[in-house]
C-alpha cells in the first residue's frame, strides 16, 4: 500500500498530539470509531491485520481506553440499553408521564444491580436498522425495549438471534421475544365493566388502537360490551402527542357528546394522560363527570389522584414491571431461558366512574 493512502499515512499533526479518544485513534487508523471499538474488544469481526494496526497505534500514542473500552475488552460494559420505538406516533415524547415513571423505576433497579442505563428514542420509519445497530454497537450488555409500537415483527426477528433482550409490552401466544407487561385485554374488560356498572350504555374508547397494548385494551372493552348486549365500543382515535391530543379530543367530544341519539355516556381512555385531557375538555363543554359521562383511565399514574374529580382507572404495577424487566434480562445475560411475565391489572375506583 502506498504511503500516500489514508490507511498508511495518518495525519501528521494528530501523530504529534495526544490521542484523547476512540475517534482520534480511528482517524489515525483510517477506519471508523466502531471498528476501533471492536478491535480493542478483540472481536472476530475485525480482521487480524486491521486489529494489529489499531493496537500498535494505541500503544505508540499511549492511548489508554476509558472504562467503557476496558469493559468491551472484557465483553462487558456494565451498561443496559433502554430504547423507546415510536413507529406508531412520531410526535410522542419521552417526557410522557408513563415513560418517565417506568424509566425512573428502571434506573433505580439497574443502579441497585450495579448497571448504568443508556437511553435511546427512535423513530423506526426513519431508521429501519434501529434495534440491530444498538445491539451491535458494543456499548451495551443487553437491551430493554419499552413498547412494541408497530415494530412487533422487527423485534421478533431480532429475538431469534439475540437473547439478551426483554420488552415491555403485550404478550401473545407463540411470540419469540420475552415480554413483561400487564394483561391489557383483561384491563380493558375491567374498565368497561366499571363504566357499565356506573350506568354507561354507549361506551367510547379514546386512544390509538394501532399499538398492540392499546389494541388489546380496546378488545377487552369490546368483550365486556358484547357480553352485556351493548353496542360496539366506539373508537375515538387520538394520539398521545401533547401538541395535538387536546385538539383531537375536543373534536371527538363535540361530535359524540351532543346529547342526542346514541351520544356517548361512558369513555375508556387508553391512558391516564388522555383521560386527564378528556376531563379538561368535558369541563370546558359544561359536561359533568360522572353525572353526564363516566370516565375511566389506564395506568394509575400519580396524575390519576390529582384530577378533579379523582380518576377511576386500571392500575398496572409499573414498579413491579420494572423489577421484572431487569430480573429477566439479567437472568438471560447469565444464560437462562425465561418465560414472559404477565402482570394482573387492578381496577382502582375513584370518583369519575
Secondary structure, DSSP 8 states (H G I E B T S, - for coil): --TTSTTTS--HHHHHS---SHHHHHHHHTS-HHHHHHHHTT-TTS-HHHHHHHHHHHHHTT----HHHHHHHTT--SEEEEEEE-SS-TT--TTSHHHHHHHHHHHHHHHHTT-EEEEEEE-GGG-TTHHHHHHHTSS-SEEEEE--TT-HHHHHHHHTT--SEEEES---TT--SEEEEE-HHHHHHHHHHHHHHTT-SSEEEES-S-SHHHHHHHHHHHHHHHHTT----EEE-----TTTHHHHHHHHHHHH-SSSTT---EEEESSHHHHHHHHHHHHHTT--TTTT-EEEEEE--GGGGTSSS--EEEE--HHHHHHHHHHHHHHHHTT-----EEE--EEE--S--
